[in-house]
Amino acid sequence: MRKRIVVSMLVIALAAALLGGAALAWFTDREEVNANFTAGTLDLADLQASLVTIENMAPGDVTAPETLTIANSGSLEMFYRISFVKDVASGTLGDVLHVYFDGVDQGTLASLEGEGAFIFDSTMRLAAGVSKDLLIHFQLPGTTGNAYQNQTYTGKLVVQAVQVKNNEADGLPVTWDE
């Protein structure tokens, strides 16, 4: 009998707990905030330049300056650097033909070809939506010898860009990896 009373009391307590729990309510609230993410763009606009074909160069000749416009049409600030790529069928004139940017001798075309050969300094950076004009001209030094008669240089000027954001240390790019 005692056992029945204890079991009955437990059943009544359990029923009361279930009824009390069913009547229990918690106040809650929820708010949402939209999250949108968009990656920036690094876009080097088409180069605006009119590098012409120059023929009959003689030792001591200096070409007229041409304007090379470099424009950042992306949304991220960028570093840029300049190099040259020689065509396979090109002659050896690039070994002695000097290139000047804004009046500064950058060396011979041959010295600016290949992996790791480029023109770059910490001022070569452009904010988004900004362009820069560089004056470029070429000089065949007066000391150029007879071995370069009738030689040619055929190639391309290449401008490469890389983001500044999260890629800068001491005002210079950490990497140029693509």
C-alpha positions as semicolon CSV with decimal commas, in nm:
position;residue;x (nm);y (nm);z (nm)
1;M;0,000;0,000;0,000
2;R;0,278;0,237;0,086
3;K;0,435;0,166;-0,246
4;R;0,113;0,261;-0,419
5;I;0,093;0,589;-0,231
6;V;0,453;0,678;-0,325
7;V;0,392;0,588;-0,689
8;S;0,067;0,789;-0,690
9;M;0,246;1,091;-0,542
10;L;0,519;1,065;-0,804
11;V;0,262;1,046;-1,082
12;I;0,078;1,350;-0,941
13;A;0,409;1,544;-0,908
14;L;0,508;1,451;-1,262
15;A;0,168;1,558;-1,397
16;A;0,192;1,889;-1,207
17;A;0,543;1,948;-1,345
18;L;0,426;1,878;-1,700
19;L;0,130;2,114;-1,661
20;G;0,354;2,385;-1,515
21;G;0,612;2,338;-1,791
22;A;0,347;2,360;-2,060
23;A;0,232;2,693;-1,918
24;L;0,590;2,829;-1,903
25;A;0,685;3,076;-2,180
26;W;1,013;3,253;-2,263
27;F;1,026;3,596;-2,420
28;T;1,242;3,586;-2,733
29;D;1,335;3,822;-3,011
30;R;1,534;3,796;-3,331
31;E;1,678;4,057;-3,567
32;E;1,859;4,010;-3,897
33;V;2,120;4,215;-4,074
34;N;2,192;4,166;-4,443
35;A;2,547;4,064;-4,528
36;N;2,673;4,127;-4,879
37;F;3,031;4,072;-4,989
38;T;3,188;4,180;-5,316
39;A;3,549;4,128;-5,419
40;G;3,729;4,433;-5,554
41;T;3,870;4,447;-5,904
42;L;4,216;4,507;-6,035
43;D;4,185;4,624;-6,393
44;L;4,469;4,771;-6,590
45;A;4,302;4,956;-6,876
46;D;4,422;4,907;-7,232
47;L;4,750;5,091;-7,278
48;Q;4,719;5,413;-7,466
49;A;5,042;5,469;-7,655
50;S;5,156;5,523;-8,007
51;L;5,501;5,369;-8,008
52;V;5,587;5,397;-8,372
53;T;5,812;5,201;-8,599
54;I;6,145;5,376;-8,623
55;E;6,375;5,303;-8,913
56;N;6,722;5,414;-9,023
57;M;6,848;5,485;-8,673
58;A;7,206;5,601;-8,659
59;P;7,437;5,609;-8,356
60;G;7,344;5,915;-8,148
61;D;6,976;5,920;-8,256
62;V;6,711;5,995;-7,994
63;T;6,344;5,935;-8,075
64;A;6,078;6,194;-8,005
65;P;5,903;6,134;-7,672
66;E;5,576;5,942;-7,692
67;T;5,311;5,938;-7,419
68;L;5,230;5,607;-7,252
69;T;4,907;5,628;-7,049
70;I;4,865;5,375;-6,770
71;A;4,513;5,370;-6,622
72;N;4,364;5,185;-6,327
73;S;4,001;5,123;-6,419
74;G;3,948;4,883;-6,128
75;S;3,830;4,944;-5,772
76;L;4,157;4,861;-5,591
77;E;4,478;5,061;-5,569
78;M;4,758;4,894;-5,764
79;F;5,134;4,881;-5,805
80;Y;5,254;4,854;-6,164
81;R;5,581;4,765;-6,331
82;I;5,706;4,776;-6,689
83;S;5,911;4,528;-6,889
84;F;5,973;4,429;-7,248
85;V;5,920;4,100;-7,428
86;K;6,135;4,046;-7,736
87;D;5,987;3,867;-8,036
88;V;6,165;3,545;-8,131
89;A;6,265;3,679;-8,472
90;S;6,405;4,003;-8,329
91;G;6,762;4,109;-8,398
92;T;7,024;4,229;-8,149
93;L;6,957;4,605;-8,151
94;G;6,794;4,572;-7,806
95;D;7,141;4,502;-7,664
96;V;7,237;4,869;-7,717
97;L;6,907;5,059;-7,760
98;H;6,830;5,251;-7,438
99;V;6,479;5,327;-7,312
100;Y;6,395;5,641;-7,113
101;F;6,085;5,700;-6,899
102;D;6,020;6,062;-6,802
103;G;6,377;6,145;-6,904
104;V;6,543;5,878;-6,688
105;D;6,760;5,615;-6,860
106;Q;6,623;5,275;-6,758
107;G;6,890;5,075;-6,941
108;T;6,887;4,882;-7,264
109;L;6,582;4,699;-7,392
110;A;6,768;4,370;-7,348
111;S;6,825;4,449;-6,978
112;L;6,448;4,487;-6,932
113;E;6,355;4,150;-7,085
114;G;6,293;3,819;-6,915
115;E;6,195;3,699;-6,572
116;G;6,277;3,948;-6,298
117;A;6,380;4,226;-6,539
118;F;6,151;4,527;-6,509
119;I;6,122;4,896;-6,426
120;F;5,968;4,956;-6,083
121;D;5,997;5,196;-5,793
122;S;5,769;5,279;-5,500
123;T;5,610;5,571;-5,688
124;M;5,468;5,333;-5,948
125;R;5,125;5,296;-5,793
126;L;4,781;5,416;-5,897
127;A;4,464;5,464;-5,697
128;A;4,141;5,324;-5,838
129;G;4,011;5,528;-6,129
130;V;4,338;5,718;-6,178
131;S;4,567;5,728;-6,480
132;K;4,924;5,842;-6,529
133;D;5,107;5,958;-6,839
134;L;5,470;5,857;-6,883
135;L;5,695;5,997;-7,153
136;I;5,895;5,726;-7,326
137;H;6,174;5,768;-7,577
138;F;6,464;5,561;-7,706
139;Q;6,829;5,638;-7,778
140;L;7,088;5,459;-7,987
141;P;7,415;5,563;-7,818
142;G;7,680;5,740;-8,023
143;T;7,924;5,464;-7,929
144;T;7,720;5,195;-8,108
145;G;7,959;5,005;-8,335
146;N;7,936;4,865;-8,686
147;A;7,819;4,526;-8,557
148;Y;7,472;4,678;-8,508
149;Q;7,424;4,805;-8,862
150;N;7,095;4,678;-9,009
151;Q;7,000;4,512;-8,676
152;T;6,644;4,528;-8,543
153;Y;6,445;4,506;-8,224
154;T;6,089;4,382;-8,237
155;G;5,896;4,329;-7,918
156;K;5,626;4,444;-7,680
157;L;5,612;4,676;-7,385
158;V;5,434;4,497;-7,097
159;V;5,273;4,661;-6,794
160;Q;5,190;4,430;-6,505
161;A;4,976;4,530;-6,205
162;V;4,919;4,386;-5,858
163;Q;4,696;4,500;-5,573
164;V;4,834;4,722;-5,296
165;K;4,581;4,623;-5,027
166;N;4,713;4,338;-4,811
167;N;5,022;4,317;-5,034
168;E;5,243;4,600;-4,912
169;A;5,546;4,619;-4,686
170;D;5,751;4,936;-4,653
171;G;5,574;5,092;-4,952
172;L;5,658;4,802;-5,185
173;P;5,460;4,498;-5,301
174;V;5,518;4,177;-5,108
175;T;5,452;3,963;-5,415
176;W;5,375;3,994;-5,787
177;D;5,229;3,643;-5,809
178;E;4,931;3,599;-6,037
